[in-house]
Amino acid sequence: MSASSSKEQAALNYLPGRFIVFDGPDGSGKTTQFRRLLALARRERLDPCEVREPGGTSVGEKIRAVLLDHDDEPMSLRCEMLLYMASRAQLVEQRVAPAMQAGRPVLADRFVSSTLAYQGHAGGLPESEIRQAASIATGGINPDLIVIFDVDEQTAATRLNPLLDRMEAKGRAFHAKVREGYLKQVRTEPDRYALIDATQSEEAVWMQLLAVLADRQIGCPS
């Protein structure tokens, strides 16, 4: 077995029955790594449940279209937060909770951590309000691990699609605050979060991710 294959297997051992969130600033490359781990889990027949936010259900995708659309009518921050929570509530009830009950790994592209960073730290909504709404939306279901892909604003800007959605188009100062919000979460809850330097090459980031998952498996009781 090659060194790479060995690291992949060690990481895969952590996945069954886990709820893992991939998160980070726009342009961090988290979705690339998310898809790569999904492909690996499927290849090994772990039957992962793939979800994204906002969206992931028929109801959630309709909410996503409203949230990410450029619109002349301004949306209040509290309305924005509650729409994310509404999409999240449907996602948890319809897909996340049943998958966890079946012992399947759940891999999510964003979750409550995004709301805390974007609408909370960067937007200005009190963290207490977001956490109260999240508790209702998720029914108390929390991720086992939240992986934050950290990237500076300059690097992120070079990776963003020219056709920016409403969230991505908010400007560099806003996204600097988003990054601060993610880093604050990592510092506050190190047991639930893992930080990855996403400024490196795709392969280097992938190896960091495998190491994080393998380390979590080693630290889990047998």
Short mmCIF file of the C-alpha atoms (twelve columns), coordinates in Angstrom:
data_MODEL
# 
_entry.id   MODEL 
# 
loop_
_atom_site.group_PDB 
_atom_site.id 
_atom_site.type_symbol 
_atom_site.label_atom_id 
_atom_site.label_alt_id 
_atom_site.label_comp_id 
_atom_site.label_asym_id 
_atom_site.label_seq_id 
_atom_site.Cartn_x 
_atom_site.Cartn_y 
_atom_site.Cartn_z 
_atom_site.pdbx_PDB_model_num 
ATOM 1   C CA . MET A 1   0.000   0.000  0.000   1 
ATOM 2   C CA . SER A 2   1.393   3.419  -0.986  1 
ATOM 3   C CA . ALA A 3   1.811   6.208  1.567   1 
ATOM 4   C CA . SER A 4   -1.057  8.093  -0.062  1 
ATOM 5   C CA . SER A 5   -3.330  5.045  0.026   1 
ATOM 6   C CA . SER A 6   -2.434  4.431  3.656   1 
ATOM 7   C CA . LYS A 7   -3.378  7.996  4.583   1 
ATOM 8   C CA . GLU A 8   -6.630  7.711  2.656   1 
ATOM 9   C CA . GLN A 9   -7.564  4.519  4.481   1 
ATOM 10  C CA . ALA A 10  -6.792  6.052  7.871   1 
ATOM 11  C CA . ALA A 11  -9.024  8.999  6.996   1 
ATOM 12  C CA . LEU A 12  -11.828 6.750  5.728   1 
ATOM 13  C CA . ASN A 13  -11.900 4.904  9.041   1 
ATOM 14  C CA . TYR A 14  -13.207 8.073  10.692  1 
ATOM 15  C CA . LEU A 15  -16.145 8.618  8.339   1 
ATOM 16  C CA . PRO A 16  -18.834 5.997  9.132   1 
ATOM 17  C CA . GLY A 17  -21.633 7.528  11.176  1 
ATOM 18  C CA . ARG A 18  -19.963 10.967 11.309  1 
ATOM 19  C CA . PHE A 19  -21.412 14.350 10.396  1 
ATOM 20  C CA . ILE A 20  -18.588 16.414 8.885   1 
ATOM 21  C CA . VAL A 21  -18.893 19.993 7.641   1 
ATOM 22  C CA . PHE A 22  -16.612 21.654 5.089   1 
ATOM 23  C CA . ASP A 23  -16.579 25.419 5.517   1 
ATOM 24  C CA . GLY A 24  -14.536 28.539 4.909   1 
ATOM 25  C CA . PRO A 25  -14.481 31.829 3.016   1 
ATOM 26  C CA . ASP A 26  -15.539 32.057 -0.609  1 
ATOM 27  C CA . GLY A 27  -12.570 31.104 -2.782  1 
ATOM 28  C CA . SER A 28  -11.042 28.792 -0.170  1 
ATOM 29  C CA . GLY A 29  -11.304 25.722 -2.412  1 
ATOM 30  C CA . LYS A 30  -13.346 23.800 0.167   1 
ATOM 31  C CA . THR A 31  -15.811 22.507 -2.418  1 
ATOM 32  C CA . THR A 32  -12.996 20.931 -4.437  1 
ATOM 33  C CA . GLN A 33  -11.840 19.020 -1.362  1 
ATOM 34  C CA . PHE A 34  -15.439 18.196 -0.443  1 
ATOM 35  C CA . ARG A 35  -16.008 16.565 -3.830  1 
ATOM 36  C CA . ARG A 36  -12.716 14.723 -3.616  1 
ATOM 37  C CA . LEU A 37  -13.568 13.157 -0.252  1 
ATOM 38  C CA . LEU A 38  -17.052 12.288 -1.499  1 
ATOM 39  C CA . ALA A 39  -15.570 10.486 -4.483  1 
ATOM 40  C CA . LEU A 40  -13.196 8.553  -2.223  1 
ATOM 41  C CA . ALA A 41  -15.992 7.582  0.187   1 
ATOM 42  C CA . ARG A 42  -18.192 6.419  -2.689  1 
ATOM 43  C CA . ARG A 43  -15.363 4.418  -4.198  1 
ATOM 44  C CA . GLU A 44  -15.001 2.620  -0.883  1 
ATOM 45  C CA . ARG A 45  -18.776 2.036  -0.743  1 
ATOM 46  C CA . LEU A 46  -19.367 4.034  2.444   1 
ATOM 47  C CA . ASP A 47  -22.637 5.422  1.016   1 
ATOM 48  C CA . PRO A 48  -22.065 9.047  2.075   1 
ATOM 49  C CA . CYS A 49  -24.975 11.478 2.309   1 
ATOM 50  C CA . GLU A 50  -23.969 14.609 0.374   1 
ATOM 51  C CA . VAL A 51  -25.618 17.918 1.305   1 
ATOM 52  C CA . ARG A 52  -24.964 21.547 0.534   1 
ATOM 53  C CA . GLU A 53  -26.162 24.804 2.035   1 
ATOM 54  C CA . PRO A 54  -28.298 26.564 1.317   1 
ATOM 55  C CA . GLY A 55  -30.180 23.895 -0.615  1 
ATOM 56  C CA . GLY A 56  -29.933 20.140 -0.639  1 
ATOM 57  C CA . THR A 57  -33.696 19.628 -0.844  1 
ATOM 58  C CA . SER A 58  -36.410 20.814 -3.221  1 
ATOM 59  C CA . VAL A 59  -37.545 23.425 -0.701  1 
ATOM 60  C CA . GLY A 60  -33.977 24.387 0.128   1 
ATOM 61  C CA . GLU A 61  -32.994 24.921 -3.507  1 
ATOM 62  C CA . LYS A 62  -35.861 27.397 -3.912  1 
ATOM 63  C CA . ILE A 63  -34.654 29.267 -0.841  1 
ATOM 64  C CA . ARG A 64  -31.103 29.168 -2.238  1 
ATOM 65  C CA . ALA A 65  -32.244 30.906 -5.426  1 
ATOM 66  C CA . VAL A 66  -33.745 33.732 -3.378  1 
ATOM 67  C CA . LEU A 67  -30.676 34.103 -1.165  1 
ATOM 68  C CA . LEU A 68  -28.027 34.154 -3.887  1 
ATOM 69  C CA . ASP A 69  -29.878 36.187 -6.492  1 
ATOM 70  C CA . HIS A 70  -28.884 39.773 -7.265  1 
ATOM 71  C CA . ASP A 71  -32.044 41.732 -6.540  1 
ATOM 72  C CA . ASP A 72  -32.867 45.432 -6.465  1 
ATOM 73  C CA . GLU A 73  -34.854 45.000 -3.251  1 
ATOM 74  C CA . PRO A 74  -32.491 44.876 -0.253  1 
ATOM 75  C CA . MET A 75  -32.916 41.908 2.073   1 
ATOM 76  C CA . SER A 76  -32.658 42.556 5.793   1 
ATOM 77  C CA . LEU A 77  -29.869 40.709 7.593   1 
ATOM 78  C CA . ARG A 78  -32.282 39.005 9.964   1 
ATOM 79  C CA . CYS A 79  -34.450 37.861 7.051   1 
ATOM 80  C CA . GLU A 80  -31.338 36.516 5.339   1 
ATOM 81  C CA . MET A 81  -30.294 34.580 8.440   1 
ATOM 82  C CA . LEU A 82  -33.749 33.092 8.932   1 
ATOM 83  C CA . LEU A 83  -33.939 31.983 5.302   1 
ATOM 84  C CA . TYR A 84  -30.670 30.095 5.751   1 
ATOM 85  C CA . MET A 85  -32.135 28.517 8.877   1 
ATOM 86  C CA . ALA A 86  -35.341 27.564 7.065   1 
ATOM 87  C CA . SER A 87  -33.340 25.782 4.372   1 
ATOM 88  C CA . ARG A 88  -31.266 24.139 7.109   1 
ATOM 89  C CA . ALA A 89  -34.335 22.916 9.009   1 
ATOM 90  C CA . GLN A 90  -35.662 21.155 5.911   1 
ATOM 91  C CA . LEU A 91  -32.230 19.697 5.147   1 
ATOM 92  C CA . VAL A 92  -31.736 18.272 8.643   1 
ATOM 93  C CA . GLU A 93  -35.186 16.737 8.867   1 
ATOM 94  C CA . GLN A 94  -35.308 15.352 5.345   1 
ATOM 95  C CA . ARG A 95  -31.734 14.207 4.794   1 
ATOM 96  C CA . VAL A 96  -29.211 14.675 7.605   1 
ATOM 97  C CA . ALA A 97  -31.104 13.077 10.492  1 
ATOM 98  C CA . PRO A 98  -32.239 9.980  8.524   1 
ATOM 99  C CA . ALA A 99  -28.694 9.413  7.213   1 
ATOM 100 C CA . MET A 100 -27.201 9.675  10.685  1 
ATOM 101 C CA . GLN A 101 -29.804 7.291  12.077  1 
ATOM 102 C CA . ALA A 102 -28.785 4.797  9.381   1 
ATOM 103 C CA . GLY A 103 -25.112 5.110  10.332  1 
ATOM 104 C CA . ARG A 104 -24.115 6.752  7.058   1 
ATOM 105 C CA . PRO A 105 -21.439 9.462  6.889   1 
ATOM 106 C CA . VAL A 106 -22.923 12.915 6.277   1 
ATOM 107 C CA . LEU A 107 -20.690 15.357 4.395   1 
ATOM 108 C CA . ALA A 108 -21.973 18.935 4.262   1 
ATOM 109 C CA . ASP A 109 -20.774 21.869 2.190   1 
ATOM 110 C CA . ARG A 110 -21.421 24.626 4.801   1 
ATOM 111 C CA . PHE A 111 -23.624 24.610 7.914   1 
ATOM 112 C CA . VAL A 112 -24.284 26.820 10.968  1 
ATOM 113 C CA . SER A 113 -20.616 27.840 11.009  1 
ATOM 114 C CA . SER A 114 -21.239 29.797 7.791   1 
ATOM 115 C CA . THR A 115 -24.104 31.752 9.324   1 
ATOM 116 C CA . LEU A 116 -21.978 32.602 12.351  1 
ATOM 117 C CA . ALA A 117 -19.223 33.929 10.065  1 
ATOM 118 C CA . TYR A 118 -21.269 35.713 7.397   1 
ATOM 119 C CA . GLN A 119 -24.419 37.022 9.067   1 
ATOM 120 C CA . GLY A 120 -22.862 37.039 12.537  1 
ATOM 121 C CA . HIS A 121 -19.261 38.200 12.696  1 
ATOM 122 C CA . ALA A 122 -19.251 39.988 9.330   1 
ATOM 123 C CA . GLY A 123 -22.889 41.053 9.200   1 
ATOM 124 C CA . GLY A 124 -23.345 42.100 12.796  1 
ATOM 125 C CA . LEU A 125 -26.158 39.857 14.048  1 
ATOM 126 C CA . PRO A 126 -25.638 38.766 17.667  1 
ATOM 127 C CA . GLU A 127 -24.177 35.291 17.941  1 
ATOM 128 C CA . SER A 128 -26.755 34.431 20.607  1 
ATOM 129 C CA . GLU A 129 -29.621 35.044 18.156  1 
ATOM 130 C CA . ILE A 130 -28.009 32.866 15.503  1 
ATOM 131 C CA . ARG A 131 -27.388 30.029 17.937  1 
ATOM 132 C CA . GLN A 132 -30.981 30.175 19.223  1 
ATOM 133 C CA . ALA A 133 -32.347 30.002 15.674  1 
ATOM 134 C CA . ALA A 134 -29.885 27.212 14.820  1 
ATOM 135 C CA . SER A 135 -31.002 25.156 17.797  1 
ATOM 136 C CA . ILE A 136 -34.581 25.276 16.509  1 
ATOM 137 C CA . ALA A 137 -33.606 24.617 12.886  1 
ATOM 138 C CA . THR A 138 -31.343 21.650 13.579  1 
ATOM 139 C CA . GLY A 139 -33.272 20.082 16.432  1 
ATOM 140 C CA . GLY A 140 -30.019 19.942 18.364  1 
ATOM 141 C CA . ILE A 141 -28.120 17.948 15.727  1 
ATOM 142 C CA . ASN A 142 -24.514 19.153 15.563  1 
ATOM 143 C CA . PRO A 143 -21.562 18.152 13.376  1 
ATOM 144 C CA . ASP A 144 -18.886 15.848 14.779  1 
ATOM 145 C CA . LEU A 145 -16.245 17.888 12.963  1 
ATOM 146 C CA . ILE A 146 -16.155 21.252 11.183  1 
ATOM 147 C CA . VAL A 147 -13.188 21.651 8.842   1 
ATOM 148 C CA . ILE A 148 -12.354 25.275 8.092   1 
ATOM 149 C CA . PHE A 149 -10.381 25.931 4.912   1 
ATOM 150 C CA . ASP A 150 -8.570  29.176 5.645   1 
ATOM 151 C CA . VAL A 151 -7.466  31.529 2.892   1 
ATOM 152 C CA . ASP A 152 -6.493  35.212 2.829   1 
ATOM 153 C CA . GLU A 153 -8.640  37.668 0.900   1 
ATOM 154 C CA . GLN A 154 -6.041  38.292 -1.816  1 
ATOM 155 C CA . THR A 155 -5.719  34.611 -2.669  1 
ATOM 156 C CA . ALA A 156 -9.474  34.075 -2.480  1 
ATOM 157 C CA . ALA A 157 -10.128 36.964 -4.877  1 
ATOM 158 C CA . THR A 158 -8.047  35.313 -7.601  1 
ATOM 159 C CA . ARG A 159 -10.164 32.146 -7.352  1 
ATOM 160 C CA . LEU A 160 -13.673 33.611 -7.424  1 
ATOM 161 C CA . ASN A 161 -15.804 33.225 -10.514 1 
ATOM 162 C CA . PRO A 162 -16.239 36.532 -12.391 1 
ATOM 163 C CA . LEU A 163 -19.997 35.907 -12.248 1 
ATOM 164 C CA . LEU A 164 -20.243 36.558 -8.521  1 
ATOM 165 C CA . ASP A 165 -23.364 35.691 -6.570  1 
ATOM 166 C CA . ARG A 166 -24.869 38.119 -4.073  1 
ATOM 167 C CA . MET A 167 -22.785 36.841 -1.141  1 
ATOM 168 C CA . GLU A 168 -19.482 36.779 -3.021  1 
ATOM 169 C CA . ALA A 169 -20.012 40.311 -4.362  1 
ATOM 170 C CA . LYS A 170 -19.993 42.035 -0.958  1 
ATOM 171 C CA . GLY A 171 -16.394 43.190 -1.189  1 
ATOM 172 C CA . ARG A 172 -12.963 42.537 0.309   1 
ATOM 173 C CA . ALA A 173 -13.552 44.226 3.679   1 
ATOM 174 C CA . PHE A 174 -16.646 42.098 4.259   1 
ATOM 175 C CA . HIS A 175 -14.781 38.912 3.396   1 
ATOM 176 C CA . ALA A 176 -11.913 39.868 5.724   1 
ATOM 177 C CA . LYS A 177 -14.472 39.944 8.543   1 
ATOM 178 C CA . VAL A 178 -15.860 36.598 7.380   1 
ATOM 179 C CA . ARG A 179 -12.407 35.093 7.686   1 
ATOM 180 C CA . GLU A 180 -12.026 36.575 11.168  1 
ATOM 181 C CA . GLY A 181 -15.349 35.004 12.085  1 
ATOM 182 C CA . TYR A 182 -14.198 31.550 11.056  1 
ATOM 183 C CA . LEU A 183 -10.895 31.866 12.893  1 
ATOM 184 C CA . LYS A 184 -12.734 32.973 16.026  1 
ATOM 185 C CA . GLN A 185 -14.867 29.828 15.906  1 
ATOM 186 C CA . VAL A 186 -11.764 27.650 15.607  1 
ATOM 187 C CA . ARG A 187 -10.169 29.341 18.616  1 
ATOM 188 C CA . THR A 188 -13.357 29.107 20.682  1 
ATOM 189 C CA . GLU A 189 -14.156 25.434 19.985  1 
ATOM 190 C CA . PRO A 190 -10.904 23.648 19.037  1 
ATOM 191 C CA . ASP A 191 -12.361 20.237 19.881  1 
ATOM 192 C CA . ARG A 192 -15.073 20.569 17.229  1 
ATOM 193 C CA . TYR A 193 -13.070 22.449 14.586  1 
ATOM 194 C CA . ALA A 194 -10.005 21.770 12.460  1 
ATOM 195 C CA . LEU A 195 -8.137  24.486 10.561  1 
ATOM 196 C CA . ILE A 196 -6.503  23.843 7.183   1 
ATOM 197 C CA . ASP A 197 -4.194  26.208 5.294   1 
ATOM 198 C CA . ALA A 198 -6.009  26.419 1.964   1 
ATOM 199 C CA . THR A 199 -3.510  28.764 0.286   1 
ATOM 200 C CA . GLN A 200 -1.435  25.757 -0.804  1 
ATOM 201 C CA . SER A 201 -1.859  23.513 -3.839  1 
ATOM 202 C CA . GLU A 202 -4.900  21.267 -4.151  1 
ATOM 203 C CA . GLU A 203 -2.796  18.192 -3.422  1 
ATOM 204 C CA . ALA A 204 -1.170  19.736 -0.355  1 
ATOM 205 C CA . VAL A 205 -4.577  20.743 1.009   1 
ATOM 206 C CA . TRP A 206 -5.874  17.223 0.336   1 
ATOM 207 C CA . MET A 207 -3.041  15.715 2.356   1 
ATOM 208 C CA . GLN A 208 -3.816  18.104 5.224   1 
ATOM 209 C CA . LEU A 209 -7.452  17.006 5.137   1 
ATOM 210 C CA . LEU A 210 -6.534  13.322 5.226   1 
ATOM 211 C CA . ALA A 211 -4.236  13.984 8.182   1 
ATOM 212 C CA . VAL A 212 -6.990  15.804 10.082  1 
ATOM 213 C CA . LEU A 213 -9.429  12.942 9.601   1 
ATOM 214 C CA . ALA A 214 -6.845  10.316 10.501  1 
ATOM 215 C CA . ASP A 215 -5.892  12.200 13.662  1 
ATOM 216 C CA . ARG A 216 -9.556  12.403 14.680  1 
ATOM 217 C CA . GLN A 217 -9.910  8.668  14.216  1 
ATOM 218 C CA . ILE A 218 -6.873  8.012  16.412  1 
ATOM 219 C CA . GLY A 219 -8.369  10.235 19.101  1 
ATOM 220 C CA . CYS A 220 -11.753 8.459  19.047  1 
ATOM 221 C CA . PRO A 221 -12.450 5.755  21.620  1 
ATOM 222 C CA . SER A 222 -12.472 2.274  20.115  1 
# 
